[in-house]
């Protein structure tokens, strides 16, 4: 007879999370907090109504690996419009830091997803509904600074 899997058995597995409501989105926000990404790694596929960012996030879920980062794709479906404020999108060398991902409802499940950035920047996605994913796409690596910002647990 085999033993059941434990929570610890999954610690090294890549994240692949989905969000369909504001509570789910807050979990993704927590795991993506302090992620950094070049401005060139944001893509809006208008016809597919999908917005995605390839970001470098801390592995907050693994307390023993708090100096590790992993590349992950944060994507949103049902996106009708994308707007930004406080970001110079023409400066291709800009590196952005994600502080939070929140949802402001408008009507019938629709609303705005706000990606709040360090330095007073914000990206606003107008969506028909919350359909978000956070998926790790590389193996973890040690952050070049070998330090980690304080995460509010």
N, C-alpha and C positions, 0 to 999 in steps of 0.2 A: 504494500500500500504506500502511495506517495503522500508527502506532506503538502498541505495547501500553501500557496504562495503567500508571502508576507508583504507588507508595505515596503519594507527595506529592499526586497528583491527588485522593486521597480525603480530604485533611486537613480540608477545609471541610464535608464531609458530616456530617449528624447521625448520632450513634451509634444503633445498633439491635442490641443484643447479647442473646444467650440463654445460659442456664446450665443444664446438665443434670447436673453433678457438682460436687464440692467444688473442683476445680481451676478450672473455669469460673467458679464463684462468687467465687473469690479475685480474678479479673480484674475482675469487676463491683465487688467491694469496693474495689479500688484506684482505680477510676474514680469511684466515688461517695464516696470518703473526703473528709471535711470539708464535705459537702453540708449545707445547712440547709433546714429546712422548718417551717412553722407546724403545730402539733399538729392543727389542723383539716384538714390536707391528707392525713391517713391515713384510708383507707377499707377496711373489711372487708366484702366481699359474701359473706355466710354461705352462701347458696344456691348461688352460683357457686364457692365455696371459693377465693376470690381475695382477696388483700390487696395494696393498692397505696398508694404514697406519691408525691405530686407534690413533687419537691425541686428545689432550686437548687444545681447542682453546678459545681465548677470544671472547666474543660476541660483536665484533666491530660494528655490524649493529645496536645495540641498545645503543645509547649514554647514556641513563640513567642507563645502567647495565654494565658499563665498567670494573667493578671488578668481573664480572661473567665469568665463563668458562663453556664450554659444551663439552662433548665428541662427536667427529664426525669422520666419515670414509671418508678419501680422497682416491679415487680409480681411476685407470687409466686402460683402456682397450686397446687392440691391441698392447700390450707390447711385443717386440721381444727380448729385452736384458736389463739387469739391471747391472749397474756398480756403484761403489762408490769410493770416494777418501777422505782421511782425516778422516776416520771413522774406529775405531777398532771394527769390527763386532764380534770379539770373546769375548769382554767385555760385558757380559749380563746385567751389572748394568748401562750402559751408558744411559743417558737421552739426547735426541737431541732437538734442538730448530730450527724450520723452519723459515727462513727469507723471502724466496720468491719462487714462482713457475713460471718458464719462459719457452718459447719454442724457439728452434733454428731449423728452417726448413732446410731440405736437398733437397728433391725433391718430387713433386706430393703429397703434403700434409703430407708426412712422415717427421720425424725429431727426435729431442732429447728434452725431457722435463727435465729441470734441477730443482732439488729441492735443493736450496742453504740453508745451515745450518750455524748456528753460529759456530765460531771457525774454519772457512775455510773448512768445510766439504761440500760435494756435492754428490747427488745421481743423476745419469743420466739414464733416461729411453729412450731407442730407441723404437719409436712407428711408426706404419703404418699411424696413423692419431691421431689427438687430440680427445680423448673421455674420459673426466674426470667428476667425480662427487664429490661433497662435501655434505655430509648428516649428520645432527645431529642425534645422537642415544640415548642421555640421556637428562634429564631435566637439565637446568642450575643450577650451584652451585657457591657459592662464592669462589673465588680463595684463597688458604690458606694464601698467602702473603697480601691479601686485598689491593694490589697495582697493577697498570697497567702500562706497558711500554707505552711510547708515540707512538701513531699511526699517521703516516703522512696522514692527511685527504685531 
